[in-house]
Amino acid sequence: MTKKTDKESTNSWTGPAAIAGAAIGSAALAAALLYSSRRKERAEKAKPKPPVDPIDTD
């Protein structure tokens, strides 16, 4: 049997922590992109439409 040193035992959680951090970061990025696109769509809907001139008839 081999003994684990302190260095080996502390590194055992770094891999899963890195994966979890990447997942959280990518989810945050996706949420930010969705939020900005929805905000842009709402801003475009809120713009006033240009007035339409009535057709001149005699």
Secondary structure by P-SEA (a helix, b strand, c coil): cccccaaaaaacaaaaaaaaaaaaaaaaaaaaaaaaaaaaaaaaaacccccccccccc
